[in-house]
Amino acid sequence: MAAPAADDFRARAAAAAGDAALHRKLDVASLRFLDERAQVFAALPDAEARRDRARAVKAHAIASLATLLPQLEQRFTANGGVVHWARDAAEACAIVLDIATRAGVRLVVKGKSMVSEEIALNAALAAADIEAVETDLGEYIVQLAGEPPSHIITPAIHLSQDDVADLFARRLGEPRHATAEALTAAARRVLRTKFRAAGMGVTGVNFASAESGALVVVENEGNGRMALTLPRIHVALMGIEKVVARDEDLAPMLELLPRSATGQSLTSYVSLVTGPRRPDEMDGPDEVHLVVLDNGRTRLLADPIMREALYCLRCGACLNACPVYRRIGGHAYGYAYSGPIGAVIAPALLGVERVADLPYASTLCGACRDVCPVRIDIPHLLLEWRARIAAAVPRSWGERLLVRAWRTIAASPPLYHVATGAMRAAFAVVAHVPALAALLPPLAAWRRGRELPTFATRPFHRRWRERRVASPDGA
């Protein structure tokens, strides 16, 4: 299913912000992942140095794409594969459809691929009367539900076990109160028949080595490996940013990606695709196709500030850490990539005019930067988008007046103290009489998705002044 339009973010976010059950589901899963991430990073020797190394690998690769991508094509072709270049989503879908129709494929099994979500491949296949079946359990669940994924790593993060049991009861005839094991077994029974019948397997690509032409696919369920080995044709979808220079550059990526994504030291399956089945091999595809997608990435590459977003490993850690994402979930963003990194990528890939609200969906607390395995400075990139949007979009006279007033107040300590004192008193009154917020439309809108903050009885600047008076020497 294609992701919803990305231009109604405020309406979707408002609806999600009022869904207490959604908040509980997101918190349970996200906080568990963050806790497990913290544990495995604490146990990793020189973890911070490894993050620095991984960032350096990505920085070098992104700066060298003009050299590395042709090298990857040469090596991959020498290994027996076929490389296709897609400028946008339409071209990528057309390439996959052409491969499928020429081979008479009617059933496609898919490993987890965010690029396939980005280009809405399932919808394109369905329009050509080709069945596409997601085989990652989370992806399969949301496909049955008729929804796009809500998370980069955990597609069904917004659904509880009871939700899935109800869904499987409706769609697969399973008992409504089935256990997690029974639900998994039910999905396995269906998917095994699909694997046996499929003529094509489609997967994503986590990394690709320009040195050897090898594609790396990491996953935990084994479905990805089945999708790339059982069908006669394997199609791998890859954004241009996934290439690294050397085989040895894969090591820091494979160390950090699973730790950041799921709190594992290593994923259960790491597959290296080096081409089609050789004559002396018993299994594997007869054809391997690599579709290399641009779809706006070269615009990011040409931007000296925003190109840092191309370092992303798609681990999803920034989503787990983000208080905004944990409040509204992935569907509110209206795009395949949600959360902080989605708010950075979407304006470049979709056009800022469509998603002008997304860079503002952040508290700028910096938690996303702190957990990013390659230290992408997401808050800085979000601020840059905000500055560009503000420069391009005329501001109302009221907003300009407020900004000028704030600039004057912030530059004058006496005015600042008076203003914060007045705000403290006003917020105390509104907290006791919430209906008063309706008298100020901006405050009423702000309160719809937030709790009114409680001001300290003794603000920091007063305590600081008292301390300076008590200890003039600064001790």
Stockholm file with secondary structure:
# STOCKHOLM 1.0

chainA/1-475         MAAPAADDFRARAAAAAGDAALHRKLDVASLRFLDERAQVFAALPDAEARRDRARAVKAHAIASLATLLPQLEQRFTANGGVVHWARDAAEACAIVLDIATRAGVRLVVKGKSMVSEEIALNAALAAADIEAVETDLGEYIVQLAGEPPSHIITPAIHLSQDDVADLFARRLGEPRHATAEALTAAARRVLRTKFRAAGMGVTGVNFASAESGALVVVENEGNGRMALTLPRIHVALMGIEKVVARDEDLAPMLELLPRSATGQSLTSYVSLVTGPRRPDEMDGPDEVHLVVLDNGRTRLLADPIMREALYCLRCGACLNACPVYRRIGGHAYGYAYSGPIGAVIAPALLGVERVADLPYASTLCGACRDVCPVRIDIPHLLLEWRARIAAAVPRSWGERLLVRAWRTIAASPPLYHVATGAMRAAFAVVAHVPALAALLPPLAAWRRGRELPTFATRPFHRRWRERRVASPDGA
#=GR chainA/1-475 SS CCCCCTTCHHHHHHHHHTCHHHHHHHHHHHHHHHHHHHHHHHTSTTHHHHHHHHHHHHHHHHHTHHHHHHHHHHHHHHTTCEEEEESSHHHHHHHHHHHHHHTTCCEEEECCCHHHHHTTHHHHHHHTTCEEEECSHHHHHHHHHTCCCSSSSCTTTTCCHHHHHHHHHHHHCCCTTCCHHHHHHHHHHHHHHHHHHCSEEEEECSEEETTTCCEEEEESSSHHHHHHHSSSEEEEEEEGGGEESCGGGHHHHHHHHHHHHHSCSSCSEEEEECSSCCTTCSSSCSEEEEEEECTTHHHHHHCTTGGGGGGCCCCCHHHHHCTTHHHHTTGGGCSSSCHHHHHHHHHHHHCTTTCTTGGGSCCCCSHHHHHCTTCCCHHHHHHHHHHHHHHHSCCCHHHHHHHHHHHHHHTCHHHHHHHHHHHHHHHHHHHHCGGGGGGSHHHHHHHTTSCCCCCCSSCHHHHHHHHHHHCTTCC
#=GC SS_cons         CCCCCTTCHHHHHHHHHTCHHHHHHHHHHHHHHHHHHHHHHHTSTTHHHHHHHHHHHHHHHHHTHHHHHHHHHHHHHHTTCEEEEESSHHHHHHHHHHHHHHTTCCEEEECCCHHHHHTTHHHHHHHTTCEEEECSHHHHHHHHHTCCCSSSSCTTTTCCHHHHHHHHHHHHCCCTTCCHHHHHHHHHHHHHHHHHHCSEEEEECSEEETTTCCEEEEESSSHHHHHHHSSSEEEEEEEGGGEESCGGGHHHHHHHHHHHHHSCSSCSEEEEECSSCCTTCSSSCSEEEEEEECTTHHHHHHCTTGGGGGGCCCCCHHHHHCTTHHHHTTGGGCSSSCHHHHHHHHHHHHCTTTCTTGGGSCCCCSHHHHHCTTCCCHHHHHHHHHHHHHHHSCCCHHHHHHHHHHHHHHTCHHHHHHHHHHHHHHHHHHHHCGGGGGGSHHHHHHHTTSCCCCCCSSCHHHHHHHHHHHCTTCC
//
